[in-house]
Amino acid sequence: MLDIADELNRWVEQGRDFAVATVVAVGGSAPRQPGAALAVDADGTAIGSVSGGCVEGAVYELCQQALEDGETVMERFGYSDEDAFAVGLTCGGIIDILVTPVRGGVYPAALAAAVRGEAAALARITEGPSDLMGRALLVRPDGSYEGGLGGHPELDRTAASEARALLDAGRTGTVTIGEDGSRCGQPLTLLVESSVPAPRMIVFGAIDFASALVRVGKFLGYHVTVCDARPVFATRARFPEADEIVIDWPHRYLEATTTDARTVLCVLTHDAKFDVPLLKLALTLPVAYVGAMGSRRTHVERNERLREVGVTELELARLRSPIGLDLGARTPEETALSIGAEIVANRRGGTGVSLTGAHTPIHHDGPRAPAGRIGSVA
């Protein structure tokens, strides 16, 4: 439910009653992953999605029912070979949906934390005794927590510890623990939704292609910084959608700023005096992606320069150059799309080949990193 935190937080501030349906488990080719949510308020207004359209109508009715009777329910939706027109997923997958009326508890605090961009995890019981279903715990990075799961006193401490581990990794997923908080006993399943600050995209080079890439980066959920040493080009007027605009030598800024395993670095400077010191540093950092713009000839010449300054072959192998997937792109917007597509493929473990005629899975379980508020699914 934290993926629609902005609107839900406004509903809380307005005092509106609402119910939230959250995907808690998936099987097969399901269109949405655990944590995806649809919410319905007392006036019938709906936001979000749990299936991309397949079962939204039925889930909408479940939310309305939850608002009326105040009960938390779990419902499974899947494809029916006997009746393809029955409510289910035409893609052939299975999803389990937890429907919870939201009336106080830790939910407002969890939504507010997500809106503020704070790291927090919401842990909810999705499988266990009926009287515990939907009970929630809000866990902070330091291990402190609010709320309670209503079971054995040790249950909250164990659940908070498990949730904190997923939060540290920026992941959303499920964990199973004993009802008494141990690793044995009657099991409980918890859905842990991690809300983490948006990952960073740093675009080096204030050119027209960078302007288009900023828009794509924002669309993908990144906190986007544009860096260029030339103040005449690095302006708010040219990059109105960027979160930050930095006037500095690229390698000097990268050395001083904070990056992590989710950060993507896009080098569009296309100038050796900027590229070489920047890439020499970038290829040593534990970031998610390093790409550099340029022709194939530029790529070969740049690699030679990088070798001359001590960059190893192992480090060079990390460099995505020429940057982007082969889409035949020509315009800045098309090029930005090809770069964004390569970043997504790199994050999700995709091949980048056309799905038509291929036998690769549509949804990959390869390397992932959160891109946006909700962390990736384990």
Steps between C-alpha positions, in 0.01 A plus 500: 500500500797730534519524121196730512602674821469856367127477431423281803678745728274776366199282574623455858549876539147557368357248749368268228428134578645256249597138442816379332544183295865395484668229293670276756607202286524416132543190288568463131481798264321741734488862379577668835739406778450482880440846643289622206173642632156629414311720746134598515354772724152524650380708202607231253810678369769251396874541447778255420498157342557139600480321165519744212125470450424127512335483844469866597118489501482208742768649726316833499191321638710326766628839615147635521395197705798545733396862558149386592581214737847604619642153433837410348478229233738306275394407147677302226455573131621276219423394145215253445537261205137398541370854473734752343245774559488447876674751727869415481832573338500444125881493508483164681647618829369486857490785750401508866336824611474625858214748547522715813282788625735779605384669816790627707773275629848539352375550145490884513854511638623259230339707223640825640850352520480383138383843383788667683748266331605339826618142518238282671347154469137402546462137613152345486374154586365341181470138609420370846213504756201701376510737797857604410449552126598848387667596829787735422836618629694805380875442520773767480862455379630506858278205592242698697138431417142615552181300521461136587408167344285395792661165571775378729714785644807368319315508166537876454874492570562214257280656232680834539837328462391322181344816359812702575711252301280549194497876554880510513504331158226728368283200418134408524420134569349243733643331809371214714545484876338314786192645670699519824781688327727197469604305193265219595139474612191599301633700204399853404575659165582870486508728199773758551477811281818704499478871432840649418615829351504505121819368339730752337560563132792735437519636147836651407490746211237775463411426137166461321514121538538553876178700513307209350677252729403704806134458405543124450687470830223678689241278330691193621499631857857627535622805689680667209808723523654679201869588531707711263801727546353763264256735678361636173354156420418361846196717569155449651344640184654217294430226758177595679420141601838419657507463877848655518726693267868506593767719342828320557754283325328158470774291664533747786126494568482121479786472748316723750142379463327193644425194285382149576424169332184644338666806345524530121761721335443626145800669342387717208787751508660351185825679576820320603605764753176431688443134411834347593539621863129450558486143368826408671326574831150380405618151399644443850176583679242235606218660298230329296583636155765705320431601141681736266381664178702499180552329166672163475817679394473728804446193717819334374708817542354568845577148616862543393525823698347328803751215477780757486388648833486161668141380453499119499328271249268381776396859570457574129266202471255687724472791257188514283632670188369605260224572749148361452327216314491472123166661418621687196454818703581838344321774696587596860171349616559171318855485631382566855248218459777261388711595803205460737421161346858382555490616862177305559637189327815522710297541820253221429728252325333540162663415166382802302384279211150516349244287685339405169620154405723473806477234769633715782277579801314830492572568867856426614634395837844639423691782669268765638518828677214729613407770266280723682327489831434128528794264510525205267344164578714222629 
